[in-house]
Amino acid sequence: MTVGTVDVMLPHYGRLDLVQETIRSVLAQDDPAWRLTVVDDSGPAADDALARWCAALGDERVRYLRNPHNLGINRNFARCVELVSHEHAVLVGSDDLLLPGYVATVRAAFTAHPEVGVVQPGVEVVGRDGLPARTLADLSKRWIFAPRATGVLGGEDLAVSLLRGNWLYFPSLCWRSGPLRRTGFRPGLQVVQDLALVLDLLLAGERLLVVADPVFRYRRHEASVSSAHAADGRRFAEERAFFLDTAARLDAHGWPRAARAARRHLGSRLNALTRLPGALRAGAGAGTLARHAFTR
């Protein structure tokens, strides 16, 4: 059976110009079977520029909603999940871009593999200026941690792979809405909420399909929340607690190899280690980074 409309959920907080680029990339899809929902978490004091701009588009597939008060990252993502009404959805970052073939590619993927819960399409990484970027984090994802083959992955093997180093690009993932709503985001998490969600789905028996076609453009820049939290060590304090808790859950589930990978969390340690020189120069967060990189 052919997959229907894809809900493009856009949790927004930040620059107007970047979110406008994201919205334009949705409007430029080759496949018109999408609906875009912008969930603005800027708070009641923000101006109405984005609301007016969305209304002026004159496209009934675009709806704009503003939260009555600022929810924060985790709860705004949860709000987006609550608002999903079609069978498949993507939670795109408000500075990322869907390339023109994105919707057609994920619809074809789910049509061919209706048994999977998540699709990871091919991704291009760009910097703040929109030009191709080759960061250490992305090179590690591609050449060290990501599987060499495309296709359907799942179970403990996929959990081990992701816990060694999370090679997914969360804003590009397209989800089957039923499992996404049933599982949802763990309350209280911010920078690691994406990995937690995927692992929870794996524990529930869901599988992931990796597609090679590059149909998404992920923007990597230091102004992002994950980069800012990594710079001062907050990211790694959250990650350390998450990995220890996850290891215990995986042991209880009967996945000992995945539990060991969670305790080691190699990719996260390497990320902290690469940021340690900058933290030492800045005089902030070095202790947290060092503990995360070297303490078992």
Residue, then its C-alpha position, 0 to 999 in steps of 0.5 A: m500500500t502506498v504511503g500517504t501524507v507525511d507530517v513535517m513537524l517543525p519545532h521552532y526557536g531561533r532565527l527567522d531567516l533560517v526557519q524561513e529557509t527550512i519552510r521554503s525547502v518544504l514548499a519546494q518538495d517534488d512530492p506534494a504529499w506533505r503537511l507542515t506544522v510550525v510549533d513556535d516556542s519563542g514565547p508570548a513576548a516574541d513578535d508576530a513576524l513568523a506567523r505573518w510570513c507563514a500566513a502570507l504563503g497562502d498554502e493550506r498545507v502550512r499551519y503555524l502554532r505558537n505555544p502560550h508560553n515557552l516549553g523548552i526543547n524537550r516539551n516542545f518536541a513532545r508537543c509536536v508529537e502530540l500534534v501529528s495526525h498522519e501515519h508518518a512524520v519528520l521532526v525537522g530542525s528549524d535550521d535544516l533543509l529538506l532537499p526536493g526529493y525528501v518526501a518522495t524518498v521516505r514515502a517510497a521507503f515506507t511503501a517498500h518496507p512497511e514493517v520498519g518504524v524509522v527511516q534514515p535517509g542520506v544526509e549532506v552536512v553544511g556549515r553555518d554558511g550553507l556550504p559543505a562542512r567536514t567536521l570531526a564529528d561527521l567524519s567519525k559518524r561516517w567512517i567509524f560508527a555508521p554501518r557500511a551497508t544500507g538496509v533494515l537494521g534492528g535489535e541488539d546489533l543496532a543498539v550496540s552500534l548506536l551506543r558506540g557512536n550515534w551516527l543518526y541525523f535525528p532531524s532527518l529521520c522519518w517516523r511511523s507515527g504510531p510507535l512514535r506517539r506510543t513511545g514519545f520523548r523521555p521527560g527531562l532530556q535535551v541533547v540526548q533525547d533523540l538517542a533515548l527515543v530510538l533506543d526505546l523504540l528498539l527495545a519495543g521491537e521497532r527496526l530502522l531502514v537506512v537509505a543511501d539517497p542524500v535528500f536532507r541537508y543538516r546544518r552544523h554550527e556552533a550556535s546550535v543547542s547541542s554545540a553550546h551545551a557541549a562547549d561548557g560540558r552540560r551535554f556530557a553531564e546529561e549523556r553520562a547519566f543517560f548511558l549509566d541508566t541505559a546500561a542498567r535497562l539493557d542488562a535487565h532486557g537481556w542485551p549484555r553487549a549493548a549494556r557494555a557499549a552503553r557503559r563505554h560510550l566510546g563516541s561520546r567520550l571521543n567527542a568530549l576529548t576533542r572539545l577539551p582543549g577549547a574548554l581549557r582555553a575558555g576556562a569553562g567546562a574542562g572538568t566535566l569534559a575530562r571526567h566524561a572522557f576518562t572516567r568509567 
